[in-house]
Amino acid sequence: MTMLLRDIPDAAAVVVDANIVVYALAPASRHHAACARLLERGAHGAVALHLPATAAADVIHRAMAPEALAQGGAVGEY
């Protein structure tokens, strides 16, 4: 059974994967609108969203990697 993000009932507790946040931050993504709406529902308290630390680290990495590459650095260099 496939459940769409909009089908998540109010008051549900949801563990959010990094992709949800990444898509919400990427307006060109075909999943942007649905992911942004889910995060808005969480911001308004309609659902309880939980982002594991590992997922948060992945979001930060995905946001910073393009910037590092644009500045001529290699991702993973220290």
N, CA and C atoms as a LAMMPS dump frame, in Angstrom:
ITEM: TIMESTEP
0
ITEM: NUMBER OF ATOMS
234
ITEM: BOX BOUNDS ff ff ff
-5.0000000000000000e+02 5.0000000000000000e+02
-5.0000000000000000e+02 5.0000000000000000e+02
-5.0000000000000000e+02 5.0000000000000000e+02
ITEM: ATOMS id mol type element x y z
1 1 1 N 0.845 -1.185 0
2 1 2 C 0 0 0
3 1 3 C 0.888 1.246 0
4 2 1 N 0.59 2.144 -0.886
5 2 2 C 1.338 3.39 -0.976
6 2 3 C 0.571 4.496 -0.27
7 3 1 N 1.277 5.218 0.594
8 3 2 C 0.666 6.348 1.291
9 3 3 C 1.367 7.618 0.813
10 4 1 N 0.612 8.597 0.45
11 4 2 C 1.163 9.883 0.053
12 4 3 C 1.393 10.741 1.29
13 5 1 N 2.287 11.694 1.184
14 5 2 C 2.557 12.563 2.33
15 5 3 C 1.298 13.281 2.801
16 6 1 N 0.447 13.651 1.869
17 6 2 C -0.787 14.358 2.257
18 6 3 C -1.76 13.449 3.005
19 7 1 N -1.554 12.132 2.921
20 7 2 C -2.433 11.183 3.606
21 7 3 C -2.043 10.947 5.059
22 8 1 N -0.932 11.514 5.499
23 8 2 C -0.518 11.354 6.895
24 8 3 C -1.529 12.093 7.767
25 9 1 N -2.146 11.375 8.696
26 9 2 C -3.204 12.006 9.496
27 9 3 C -2.656 13.027 10.49
28 10 1 N -3.487 13.993 10.84
29 10 2 C -3.124 14.955 11.87
30 10 3 C -2.811 14.202 13.162
31 11 1 N -1.923 14.772 13.946
32 11 2 C -1.473 14.239 15.232
33 11 3 C -0.557 13.023 15.091
34 12 1 N -0.19 12.662 13.87
35 12 2 C 0.727 11.54 13.678
36 12 3 C 2.143 11.969 14.039
37 13 1 N 2.93 11.01 14.52
38 13 2 C 4.356 11.232 14.754
39 13 3 C 5.086 10.655 13.549
40 14 1 N 5.932 11.467 12.918
41 14 2 C 6.576 11.085 11.665
42 14 3 C 8.087 11.268 11.778
43 15 1 N 8.839 10.214 11.462
44 15 2 C 10.284 10.331 11.367
45 15 3 C 10.594 10.775 9.94
46 16 1 N 11.254 11.909 9.823
47 16 2 C 11.501 12.525 8.525
48 16 3 C 12.885 12.134 8.023
49 17 1 N 12.936 11.663 6.797
50 17 2 C 14.187 11.344 6.132
51 17 3 C 14.792 12.629 5.576
52 18 1 N 16.097 12.623 5.36
53 18 2 C 16.784 13.793 4.819
54 18 3 C 16.191 14.24 3.489
55 19 1 N 15.74 13.291 2.681
56 19 2 C 15.196 13.639 1.364
57 19 3 C 13.998 14.579 1.464
58 20 1 N 13.183 14.434 2.484
59 20 2 C 12.015 15.31 2.652
60 20 3 C 12.475 16.757 2.78
61 21 1 N 13.489 16.986 3.604
62 21 2 C 13.997 18.342 3.812
63 21 3 C 14.689 18.845 2.551
64 22 1 N 15.492 18.007 1.928
65 22 2 C 16.213 18.408 0.714
66 22 3 C 15.231 18.788 -0.388
67 23 1 N 14.211 17.964 -0.6
68 23 2 C 13.216 18.285 -1.631
69 23 3 C 12.453 19.561 -1.284
70 24 1 N 12.155 19.768 -0.013
71 24 2 C 11.434 20.986 0.395
72 24 3 C 12.272 22.233 0.122
73 25 1 N 13.587 22.091 0.168
74 25 2 C 14.48 23.223 -0.072
75 25 3 C 14.813 23.424 -1.543
76 26 1 N 14.373 22.499 -2.391
77 26 2 C 14.713 22.554 -3.822
78 26 3 C 13.458 22.807 -4.649
79 27 1 N 13.153 24.061 -4.957
80 27 2 C 11.935 24.383 -5.7
81 27 3 C 11.832 23.702 -7.058
82 28 1 N 12.948 23.32 -7.651
83 28 2 C 12.907 22.662 -8.962
84 28 3 C 12.533 21.186 -8.873
85 29 1 N 12.549 20.633 -7.676
86 29 2 C 12.227 19.213 -7.502
87 29 3 C 10.743 18.959 -7.731
88 30 1 N 10.437 17.836 -8.348
89 30 2 C 9.02 17.497 -8.556
90 30 3 C 8.329 17.152 -7.242
91 31 1 N 9.116 16.903 -6.188
92 31 2 C 8.552 16.576 -4.873
93 31 3 C 8.507 17.783 -3.936
94 32 1 N 8.95 18.934 -4.426
95 32 2 C 9.068 20.123 -3.571
96 32 3 C 7.763 20.47 -2.851
97 33 1 N 6.688 20.605 -3.582
98 33 2 C 5.427 21.086 -2.987
99 33 3 C 4.936 20.15 -1.886
100 34 1 N 4.948 18.856 -2.142
101 34 2 C 4.451 17.889 -1.156
102 34 3 C 5.328 17.894 0.098
103 35 1 N 6.639 17.959 -0.088
104 35 2 C 7.549 17.952 1.054
105 35 3 C 7.458 19.247 1.844
106 36 1 N 7.357 20.367 1.146
107 36 2 C 7.216 21.655 1.823
108 36 3 C 5.923 21.696 2.633
109 37 1 N 4.846 21.155 2.082
110 37 2 C 3.569 21.123 2.826
111 37 3 C 3.689 20.287 4.092
112 38 1 N 4.398 19.147 4.013
113 38 2 C 4.568 18.317 5.21
114 38 3 C 5.339 19.087 6.278
115 39 1 N 6.414 19.765 5.882
116 39 2 C 7.18 20.542 6.86
117 39 3 C 6.349 21.685 7.438
118 40 1 N 5.503 22.296 6.618
119 40 2 C 4.606 23.348 7.123
120 40 3 C 3.626 22.782 8.138
121 41 1 N 3.1 21.596 7.853
122 41 2 C 2.183 20.959 8.814
123 41 3 C 2.896 20.723 10.139
124 42 1 N 4.162 20.317 10.076
125 42 2 C 4.935 20.121 11.294
126 42 3 C 5.173 21.432 12.023
127 43 1 N 5.483 22.483 11.27
128 43 2 C 5.728 23.8 11.872
129 43 3 C 4.493 24.336 12.587
130 44 1 N 3.315 23.985 12.083
131 44 2 C 2.066 24.45 12.688
132 44 3 C 1.532 23.486 13.743
133 45 1 N 2.243 22.387 13.98
134 45 2 C 1.839 21.454 15.021
135 45 3 C 0.779 20.451 14.616
136 46 1 N 0.451 20.373 13.339
137 46 2 C -0.56 19.41 12.89
138 46 3 C -0.036 17.98 12.958
139 47 1 N 1.269 17.807 12.705
140 47 2 C 1.934 16.511 12.851
141 47 3 C 3.224 16.747 13.638
142 48 1 N 3.684 15.704 14.314
143 48 2 C 4.94 15.798 15.066
144 48 3 C 6.052 15.222 14.202
145 49 1 N 6.937 16.089 13.73
146 49 2 C 8.024 15.649 12.864
147 49 3 C 9.297 15.454 13.688
148 50 1 N 10.004 14.369 13.4
149 50 2 C 11.248 14.044 14.092
150 50 3 C 12.322 13.808 13.044
151 51 1 N 13.411 14.563 13.133
152 51 2 C 14.525 14.447 12.202
153 51 3 C 15.711 13.868 12.965
154 52 1 N 16.083 12.624 12.672
155 52 2 C 17.245 12.034 13.355
156 52 3 C 18.515 12.832 13.074
157 53 1 N 19.451 12.794 13.988
158 53 2 C 20.701 13.538 13.839
159 53 3 C 21.433 13.137 12.563
160 54 1 N 21.396 11.865 12.207
161 54 2 C 22.08 11.42 10.989
162 54 3 C 21.429 12.036 9.752
163 55 1 N 20.117 12.18 9.766
164 55 2 C 19.42 12.801 8.641
165 55 3 C 19.742 14.294 8.585
166 56 1 N 19.827 14.939 9.745
167 56 2 C 20.184 16.36 9.781
168 56 3 C 21.589 16.561 9.219
169 57 1 N 22.515 15.678 9.571
170 57 2 C 23.876 15.772 9.052
171 57 3 C 23.887 15.598 7.537
172 58 1 N 23.052 14.704 7.024
173 58 2 C 22.97 14.489 5.579
174 58 3 C 22.44 15.737 4.88
175 59 1 N 21.434 16.371 5.446
176 59 2 C 20.875 17.602 4.865
177 59 3 C 21.959 18.686 4.823
178 60 1 N 22.691 18.835 5.908
179 60 2 C 23.748 19.854 5.963
180 60 3 C 24.814 19.558 4.922
181 61 1 N 25.207 18.298 4.805
182 61 2 C 26.216 17.925 3.813
183 61 3 C 25.736 18.229 2.403
184 62 1 N 24.491 17.859 2.104
185 62 2 C 23.955 18.107 0.761
186 62 3 C 23.849 19.596 0.457
187 63 1 N 23.615 20.396 1.474
188 63 2 C 23.527 21.84 1.261
189 63 3 C 24.905 22.461 1.07
190 64 1 N 25.903 21.925 1.754
191 64 2 C 27.237 22.515 1.712
192 64 3 C 28.096 21.992 0.561
193 65 1 N 27.854 20.785 0.095
194 65 2 C 28.694 20.191 -0.949
195 65 3 C 28.732 21.022 -2.231
196 66 1 N 27.592 21.467 -2.756
197 66 2 C 27.646 22.283 -3.98
198 66 3 C 28.432 23.589 -3.784
199 67 1 N 28.31 24.175 -2.605
200 67 2 C 29.044 25.411 -2.325
201 67 3 C 30.551 25.137 -2.32
202 68 1 N 30.956 24.032 -1.703
203 68 2 C 32.377 23.675 -1.662
204 68 3 C 32.905 23.411 -3.076
205 69 1 N 32.139 22.725 -3.876
206 69 2 C 32.55 22.447 -5.251
207 69 3 C 32.656 23.736 -6.071
208 70 1 N 31.724 24.652 -5.841
209 70 2 C 31.743 25.914 -6.57
210 70 3 C 32.961 26.759 -6.215
211 71 1 N 33.473 26.561 -5.014
212 71 2 C 34.655 27.31 -4.578
213 71 3 C 35.947 26.587 -4.942
214 72 1 N 35.819 25.483 -5.681
215 72 2 C 36.999 24.77 -6.134
216 72 3 C 37.51 23.702 -5.191
217 73 1 N 36.794 23.451 -4.131
218 73 2 C 37.209 22.411 -3.191
219 73 3 C 36.578 21.088 -3.556
220 74 1 N 37.164 20.031 -3.078
221 74 2 C 36.602 18.705 -3.285
222 74 3 C 35.817 18.329 -2.052
223 75 1 N 34.667 17.733 -2.238
224 75 2 C 33.844 17.294 -1.129
225 75 3 C 34.593 16.172 -0.427
226 76 1 N 34.734 16.291 0.863
227 76 2 C 35.437 15.284 1.627
228 76 3 C 36.856 15.717 1.99
229 77 1 N 37.339 16.802 1.398
230 77 2 C 38.67 17.312 1.761
231 77 3 C 38.583 18.068 3.068
232 78 1 N 39.646 17.984 3.831
233 78 2 C 39.703 18.718 5.09
234 78 3 C 40.926 19.578 5.124
